[in-house]
């Protein structure tokens, strides 16, 4: 069970960072084309690590209450929904 949990968490991390790796090189140019300032681009990309820092303690307590696999499944599906929502 622990190996499955680790595999799911690695998959979530992989998809998250892969998505950022696709977006990061292209987004600043696109933002600048529509007139969004450079500092705002940096702010947008810094929000992801900030969210991880702020929500990690909350997710730890949530995991203790509901179980690791339920939380991992929830996170995976939220990642998929988020990727699809921002892709279109």
C-alpha positions in Angstrom: 0.0 0.0 0.0 2.8 2.4 0.8 4.5 1.8 -2.6 1.2 2.6 -4.3 0.9 5.8 -2.3 4.4 6.8 -3.2 3.8 6.0 -6.9 0.6 8.1 -6.9 2.3 11.1 -5.2 5.2 10.9 -7.7 2.7 10.9 -10.5 1.0 14.0 -9.1 4.3 15.7 -8.7 5.4 14.7 -12.2 2.3 16.0 -13.9 2.4 19.2 -11.9 6.0 20.0 -12.8 5.6 18.8 -16.4 2.7 21.2 -16.8 4.7 24.1 -15.4 7.6 23.1 -17.6 5.4 23.4 -20.7 3.8 26.7 -19.6 6.8 28.6 -18.1 8.8 29.1 -21.3 5.8 30.3 -23.3 3.7 32.3 -20.8 5.9 35.3 -20.2 6.0 36.2 -23.9 2.2 35.7 -24.2 1.6 37.8 -21.2 3.7 40.6 -22.5 1.9 40.5 -25.9 -1.4 41.3 -24.2 0.1 44.0 -22.0 0.5 42.2 -18.7 3.6 43.6 -16.9 6.7 41.5 -16.2 6.3 41.7 -12.4 2.9 40.1 -12.6 4.3 37.2 -14.6 6.7 36.5 -11.8 4.0 36.8 -9.2 1.9 34.3 -11.0 4.7 31.7 -11.2 5.7 32.2 -7.6 2.2 31.4 -6.3 2.6 27.7 -6.9 5.4 27.2 -4.4 3.7 29.6 -2.0 0.5 27.5 -2.1 2.6 24.3 -1.4 4.2 26.0 1.6 0.9 27.3 3.0 -1.3 24.2 2.4 1.1 21.5 3.4 0.2 21.5 7.1 -3.5 21.5 6.2 -3.1 18.6 3.9 -1.1 16.7 6.6 -4.0 17.0 9.0 -6.5 16.2 6.3 -4.5 13.1 5.4 -4.5 11.9 9.0 -8.3 12.2 9.1 -9.3 10.7 5.7 -6.4 8.4 4.8 -3.5 8.8 2.4 -5.0 7.1 -0.6 -8.2 9.2 -0.5 -6.2 12.4 -0.3 -3.8 11.2 -3.1 -6.8 10.3 -5.3 -8.4 13.7 -4.6 -5.2 15.5 -5.4 -4.7 13.6 -8.6 -8.2 14.4 -9.9 -7.9 18.0 -8.9 -4.6 18.2 -10.8 -6.3 16.7 -13.9 -9.2 19.1 -13.6 -6.9 22.1 -13.1 -4.7 21.1 -16.1 -7.7 20.7 -18.3 -9.4 23.9 -17.1 -6.3 26.0 -17.8 -5.5 24.2 -21.1 -8.7 25.4 -22.7 
